[in-house]
Amino acid sequence: MKFDKCERDYILGHLQQMISEERWQKFRDILSQRTRYITVVLEDIFQPQNASAVIRTCELMGIQDLHIIENRNPYEINRDIVVGSDKWINLHKYNRHDHNTLNCFKQLKNKGYRIVATTPHKNDVHITQLPLDKKTALVLGNEGDGLSEAALEHADAFVKIPMYGFTESYNLSVSAAICVYEITGRMRKEVKGWQLNAEEKDILLFDYALKTIKNPRTFIRRMKMELEKPGA
């Protein structure tokens, strides 16, 4: 259910009385570190524990959106691993088209993202050298086959993670953690305007508050009835 700013402010006024000031300050502190400048895309992951670990990492690193492409493998959250982290970020699933990868990439590019594939490639760069001059969507493939041909063909750039041992690759969740830690750290130092804008913060504050109270659906129904009263 969507609300305009006036409706959100009205409802937030009631929520203010139900949530401690300490909790409100926690919301504000976290929102000040949230970003949509960097996002993560998971393509066709078939081990839910790995994808769930990525969700947890993204939430802890301040990434607000995570995109999940389901071409062959539907993704189910592993509750023991996410430990509630999925509650605080936006999960976007792509599973309604014949070419879900291309649909996801198209939507991200329309929002100004550079599509960066995490895979060794003749044109790749080290993760520490990846330019962050524009919004970045970091794409990781599944545990067996890696990224699809479509993902590789339509990516704008490629990055690799250094390896100094015999093993061919890192675990998916470890790869994501290394990449996200590196580029979000650089983003906070090098990029201006990586934070959410005021409207995005307002919408998320409203969402966070609702997720904190008991029976949010009942509360929203009551608020909606009050807002529909004449003179409200």
VEXVO-505815 format. One record per residue (C-alpha): x, y, z; residue in three letters; residue number from 1. Coordinates in Angstrom, 3 decimals. Example, Ala and Ser with C-alpha at 12.3 -4.5 7.8 and 13.67 -1.06 7.14 Angstrom:
2
SITE          u          v          w   rest    nr
SITE     12.300     -4.500      7.800    ALA     1
SITE     13.670     -1.060      7.140    SER     2
end
This chain:
232
SITE          u          v          w   rest    nr
SITE      0.000      0.000      0.000    MET     1
SITE      1.400      3.373     -1.026    LYS     2
SITE      0.989      6.685      0.781    PHE     3
SITE      1.847     10.202     -0.243    ASP     4
SITE      4.032     12.397      1.966    LYS     5
SITE      1.127     13.960      3.877    CYS     6
SITE     -0.322     10.534      4.659    GLU     7
SITE      3.082      9.193      5.715    ARG     8
SITE      3.631     12.172      8.008    ASP     9
SITE      0.210     11.650      9.585    TYR    10
SITE      0.879      7.965     10.222    ILE    11
SITE      4.412      8.633     11.432    LEU    12
SITE      2.965     11.002     14.009    GLY    13
SITE      1.071      8.062     15.504    HIS    14
SITE      4.055      5.737     15.176    LEU    15
SITE      6.184      8.252     17.055    GLN    16
SITE      4.190      7.479     20.190    GLN    17
SITE      4.680      3.714     19.807    MET    18
SITE      8.453      3.539     19.245    ILE    19
SITE     11.211      4.695     21.575    SER    20
SITE     13.360      7.706     20.700    GLU    21
SITE     16.396      5.430     20.907    GLU    22
SITE     14.901      3.275     18.165    ARG    23
SITE     14.111      6.315     15.981    TRP    24
SITE     17.707      7.455     16.327    GLN    25
SITE     18.888      3.990     15.277    LYS    26
SITE     16.733      4.260     12.148    PHE    27
SITE     18.174      7.687     11.323    ARG    28
SITE     21.760      6.555     11.903    ASP    29
SITE     21.333      3.556      9.612    ILE    30
SITE     19.562      5.570      6.907    LEU    31
SITE     22.446      8.036      6.877    SER    32
SITE     24.693      5.153      5.744    GLN    33
SITE     22.319      3.502      3.271    ARG    34
SITE     23.099      3.691     -0.453    THR    35
SITE     21.656      2.912     -3.853    ARG    36
SITE     24.821      4.060     -5.601    TYR    37
SITE     25.988      0.440     -5.467    ILE    38
SITE     23.707     -2.552     -5.817    THR    39
SITE     24.242     -6.309     -6.141    VAL    40
SITE     22.717     -8.718     -8.667    VAL    41
SITE     22.637    -12.513     -8.177    LEU    42
SITE     22.003    -14.567    -11.302    GLU    43
SITE     20.417    -18.008    -10.991    ASP    44
SITE     21.838    -18.972     -7.601    ILE    45
SITE     20.953    -22.565     -6.635    PHE    46
SITE     22.412    -22.743     -3.121    GLN    47
SITE     20.096    -20.645     -0.940    PRO    48
SITE     22.567    -20.480      1.939    GLN    49
SITE     25.033    -18.608     -0.287    ASN    50
SITE     22.496    -16.100     -1.579    ALA    51
SITE     21.202    -15.594      1.954    SER    52
SITE     24.722    -14.863      3.170    ALA    53
SITE     25.035    -12.246      0.396    VAL    54
SITE     21.804    -10.589      1.563    ILE    55
SITE     23.179    -10.402      5.082    ARG    56
SITE     26.464     -8.889      3.868    THR    57
SITE     24.700     -6.293      1.696    CYS    58
SITE     22.483     -5.185      4.570    GLU    59
SITE     25.457     -4.825      6.906    LEU    60
SITE     27.413     -2.855      4.271    MET    61
SITE     24.534     -0.409      3.791    GLY    62
SITE     23.326     -1.558      0.363    ILE    63
SITE     19.579     -1.000      0.154    GLN    64
SITE     18.676     -3.008     -2.979    ASP    65
SITE     19.544     -6.528     -4.055    LEU    66
SITE     18.392     -8.006     -7.379    HIS    67
SITE     17.777    -11.732     -7.821    ILE    68
SITE     17.497    -13.230    -11.324    ILE    69
SITE     15.657    -16.559    -11.462    GLU    70
SITE     16.069    -18.146    -14.896    ASN    71
SITE     16.154    -21.794    -13.841    ARG    72
SITE     16.604    -21.697    -10.081    ASN    73
SITE     13.967    -20.119     -7.826    PRO    74
SITE     15.510    -18.595     -4.739    TYR    75
SITE     14.283    -19.416     -1.251    GLU    76
SITE     15.621    -17.447      1.716    ILE    77
SITE     17.457    -19.438      4.381    ASN    78
SITE     16.109    -17.878      7.586    ARG    79
SITE     18.906    -19.298      9.726    ASP    80
SITE     21.489    -17.418      7.687    ILE    81
SITE     19.800    -14.097      6.886    VAL    82
SITE     18.831    -13.710     10.588    VAL    83
SITE     16.257    -11.074      9.642    GLY    84
SITE     18.529     -8.980      7.392    SER    85
SITE     16.133     -9.370      4.435    ASP    86
SITE     13.566     -7.419      6.447    LYS    87
SITE     15.561     -4.200      6.088    TRP    88
SITE     16.527     -4.186      2.410    ILE    89
SITE     14.594     -4.268     -0.852    ASN    90
SITE     14.740     -7.568     -2.751    LEU    91
SITE     13.839     -7.346     -6.455    HIS    92
SITE     13.135    -10.637     -8.245    LYS    93
SITE     13.187    -11.183    -12.008    TYR    94
SITE     11.371    -14.376    -12.984    ASN    95
SITE      8.484    -13.470    -15.303    ARG    96
SITE     10.218    -13.284    -18.671    HIS    97
SITE     12.045    -15.609    -21.048    ASP    98
SITE     15.152    -13.460    -20.674    HIS    99
SITE     15.157    -12.396    -17.036    ASN   100
SITE     18.834    -11.428    -17.074    THR   101
SITE     18.320     -8.994    -19.948    LEU   102
SITE     15.184     -7.587    -18.313    ASN   103
SITE     17.089     -6.962    -15.080    CYS   104
SITE     20.031     -5.346    -16.887    PHE   105
SITE     17.725     -3.135    -18.942    LYS   106
SITE     15.956     -1.844    -15.859    GLN   107
SITE     19.239     -1.161    -14.061    LEU   108
SITE     20.782      0.596    -17.057    LYS   109
SITE     17.669      2.764    -17.367    ASN   110
SITE     18.368      3.872    -13.789    LYS   111
SITE     21.931      4.818    -14.667    GLY   112
SITE     23.820      1.753    -13.446    TYR   113
SITE     26.999      0.386    -14.975    ARG   114
SITE     26.686     -3.412    -15.141    ILE   115
SITE     29.861     -4.981    -13.746    VAL   116
SITE     30.357     -8.744    -14.090    ALA   117
SITE     32.513    -10.436    -11.468    THR   118
SITE     34.465    -12.904    -13.575    THR   119
SITE     37.931    -13.225    -15.113    PRO   120
SITE     37.826    -11.699    -18.609    HIS   121
SITE     40.310    -10.332    -21.133    LYS   122
SITE     39.043     -6.808    -20.371    ASN   123
SITE     38.790     -7.188    -16.592    ASP   124
SITE     40.236     -4.960    -13.889    VAL   125
SITE     41.195     -5.675    -10.316    HIS   126
SITE     38.323     -4.980     -7.896    ILE   127
SITE     40.458     -2.270     -6.269    THR   128
SITE     40.789     -0.512     -9.643    GLN   129
SITE     37.132     -0.541    -10.657    LEU   130
SITE     36.042      3.021    -11.530    PRO   131
SITE     33.237      4.295     -9.308    LEU   132
SITE     32.418      7.372    -11.370    ASP   133
SITE     28.826      6.193    -11.873    LYS   134
SITE     26.276      3.980    -10.154    LYS   135
SITE     27.451      0.377    -10.105    THR   136
SITE     25.560     -2.923    -10.268    ALA   137
SITE     27.833     -5.798     -9.267    LEU   138
SITE     26.695     -9.082    -10.875    VAL   139
SITE     27.599    -12.520     -9.500    LEU   140
SITE     26.787    -15.845    -11.137    GLY   141
SITE     25.858    -19.196     -9.720    ASN   142
SITE     28.145    -21.581     -7.894    GLU   143
SITE     28.576    -24.066    -10.731    GLY   144
SITE     28.514    -22.329    -14.096    ASP   145
SITE     29.175    -18.734    -13.134    GLY   146
SITE     27.514    -15.998    -15.167    LEU   147
SITE     25.445    -16.792    -18.244    SER   148
SITE     26.531    -15.893    -21.776    GLU   149
SITE     23.799    -13.242    -21.844    ALA   150
SITE     25.163    -11.629    -18.687    ALA   151
SITE     28.702    -11.606    -20.042    LEU   152
SITE     27.619    -10.255    -23.413    GLU   153
SITE     25.617     -7.369    -21.961    HIS   154
SITE     27.919     -6.390    -19.078    ALA   155
SITE     29.603     -3.001    -19.311    ASP   156
SITE     32.733     -3.960    -17.370    ALA   157
SITE     34.433     -6.933    -15.699    PHE   158
SITE     36.260     -7.299    -12.406    VAL   159
SITE     38.379    -10.021    -10.844    LYS   160
SITE     39.380    -10.783     -7.273    ILE   161
SITE     43.037    -11.665     -6.636    PRO   162
SITE     43.793    -15.284     -5.760    MET   163
SITE     47.163    -16.627     -4.666    TYR   164
SITE     46.428    -20.304     -4.035    GLY   165
SITE     45.678    -23.479     -6.003    PHE   166
SITE     41.897    -23.337     -5.693    THR   167
SITE     40.133    -21.949     -8.766    GLU   168
SITE     37.616    -19.645     -7.120    SER   169
SITE     36.177    -18.244     -3.921    TYR   170
SITE     32.842    -19.300     -2.503    ASN   171
SITE     30.057    -17.084     -3.898    LEU   172
SITE     29.249    -15.415     -0.591    SER   173
SITE     32.953    -14.772      0.073    VAL   174
SITE     33.384    -13.224     -3.387    SER   175
SITE     30.431    -10.944     -2.742    ALA   176
SITE     31.740     -9.954      0.685    ALA   177
SITE     35.207     -9.090     -0.653    ILE   178
SITE     33.815     -7.028     -3.533    CYS   179
SITE     31.142     -5.213     -1.531    VAL   180
SITE     33.529     -4.398      1.313    TYR   181
SITE     36.096     -3.020     -1.112    GLU   182
SITE     33.866     -0.860     -3.284    ILE   183
SITE     31.547      0.468     -0.573    THR   184
SITE     34.603      1.514      1.429    GLY   185
SITE     36.038      3.338     -1.571    ARG   186
SITE     32.638      4.807     -2.413    MET   187
SITE     32.341      6.442      1.008    ARG   188
SITE     35.776      8.024      0.603    LYS   189
SITE     35.769      8.925     -3.093    GLU   190
SITE     32.182      9.503     -4.248    VAL   191
SITE     29.978     12.503     -3.580    LYS   192
SITE     26.230     11.994     -3.321    GLY   193
SITE     26.281      8.257     -2.595    TRP   194
SITE     23.673      8.604      0.166    GLN   195
SITE     19.931      8.243     -0.250    LEU   196
SITE     18.049     11.446     -0.992    ASN   197
SITE     15.588     12.955      1.504    ALA   198
SITE     12.503     11.363     -0.061    GLU   199
SITE     14.094      7.913     -0.133    GLU   200
SITE     15.009      8.262      3.533    LYS   201
SITE     11.457      9.341      4.422    ASP   202
SITE      9.933      6.341      2.640    ILE   203
SITE     12.342      3.894      4.271    LEU   204
SITE     11.909      5.455      7.709    LEU   205
SITE      8.166      4.878      7.321    PHE   206
SITE      8.798      1.279      6.235    ASP   207
SITE     11.268      0.579      9.057    TYR   208
SITE      8.857      1.952     11.645    ALA   209
SITE      5.983     -0.211     10.410    LEU   210
SITE      8.186     -3.302     10.541    LYS   211
SITE      8.983     -2.594     14.179    THR   212
SITE      5.451     -2.569     15.600    ILE   213
SITE      3.145     -5.489     16.289    LYS   214
SITE      0.295     -6.119     13.841    ASN   215
SITE      1.322     -3.488     11.252    PRO   216
SITE     -1.485     -4.514      8.873    ARG   217
SITE     -4.130     -3.875     11.504    THR   218
SITE     -2.508     -0.551     12.331    PHE   219
SITE     -2.454      0.501      8.662    ILE   220
SITE     -6.120     -0.429      8.208    ARG   221
SITE     -7.010      1.739     11.202    ARG   222
SITE     -4.928      4.618      9.880    MET   223
SITE     -6.479      4.291      6.439    LYS   224
SITE     -9.966      4.492      7.939    MET   225
SITE     -8.984      7.618      9.867    GLU   226
SITE     -7.519      9.227      6.759    LEU   227
SITE    -10.693      8.552      4.810    GLU   228
SITE    -12.882     10.315      7.381    LYS   229
SITE    -14.230     13.708      6.223    PRO   230
SITE    -11.921     16.514      7.290    GLY   231
SITE     -8.971     14.204      7.991    ALA   232
end
